[in-house]
């Protein structure tokens, strides 16, 4: 098993906790089948030029007993193989734990940690665009779908919430990104401040469905199952693909 650390990291500058943007990490692709990453868990497909990637999931409820932590769930292109120019085109949601200070009756501040949920899209390495909660709200349990499409070098990133009945899409984003990999991922973002991968929020299990690239299920493409790992510590791991070839789960194991 080779260590495959994706090139792109989701920028986290818009996270309410104030975490700073991430930056690329060195990368090497492993043999197709099973690889490991310091911050991604899910599936990646290669071996083609992709023009559309889509997938659905149920927004997980996070446990915030362990402090400030992050979990990004997204669908996208690029960021996985050498030669993709260090770019990632992605749309997704966050289930994060943020610090909240409240004043007690004795005037002493009490610190608690609470979950926050929101939607975003990103043309990495450009800054993340956080979607407004007024028009694109996200809550635990919502049925989410993301789609990233490329039409002659213009990318459109779309998120929809079947539970709350909205769809939000970017304007076409011009890019020279090659679209040579497709991904369905749960990620622990990267902090430029510390140079470290941020702690992964306990999201339990996320189930992906309808995971296709170019209209083709993952199982019909050259694909890797990616486990999030730091040394011998497994942080999150994907299940085998379902019998439909386009569904799987990612399970949290460690922060």
Buried (B, 14 or more C-beta within 10 A) or exposed (E): EEEBBBBBBBBBEBBEBEBBBBBBBEBEBBEBEBBBBBBBBBBBBBEBEBBBBBBBBBBBBBBBEBEBBBBBBBBBBBBBBEEBBBBBBBBBBBBBBBBEEEEEEEEEEEEEBEBBBBBBBBBBBEEBBBBEEEEBBBEEEBBBBBBBBBEEEEBBBBBBBEBEEBEBBBEBBEBEBBBBBBBBBBBBBBBBEEEEBBBBBBBBEBBBBBBBBBEBBBBBBEBBBBBBBBEEEBBBBBBEBBEEBBBBBBBBBEB
